[in-house]
Amino acid sequence: MKKIIKIAKQEIGTMEEPANSNKTQYGEWFGFNGVPWCAIFVSWVYHHAGFPLGNIGFTKGYAGCQTAVAHYKETGEVTDNPTEGDIVFFDWSGDGRYDHTGIFVEDVNGEYFKTIEGNTSQSNQSNGGCVMQRKRHYSNVLFVHPEVLEG
């Protein structure tokens, strides 16, 4: 969805303040500030685009990857064919435990894709403190097309 991408792009460059605090406007809005915020960022973007995710552990969406992945698997919202605005979960070590989440922007070449993610950086993939556009590989990922996009 173009509106989700538009809102997410407007946030690129936003950093937690102070550094290494996990304190953001997203956590403040969510009511759970000072914690790793990649999932809270995704929930914030969806809400502000007019597609609130609903209660996935928290009334405003999700704050943890494990809870969200379990929810989306249970509801059948996992997809093998992500489209613009879908949610992506990353399992960095391939151990079945998802460590990070972001928003799918577009395929690059069938091997890589672009995302917009909160709480990432070049030096810390899952707790880097910044909203960034990233280029990611299609390995150890799970894509979700939330039902809220169909409404």
Beta strands, then each sheet from edge to edge (+ up, - down):
strand 1: 78-79
strand 2: 87-90
strand 3: 100-107
strand 4: 112-120
strand 5: 130-137
strand 6: 141-144
sheet 1: 1+ 6- 2+ 3- 4+ 5-
end
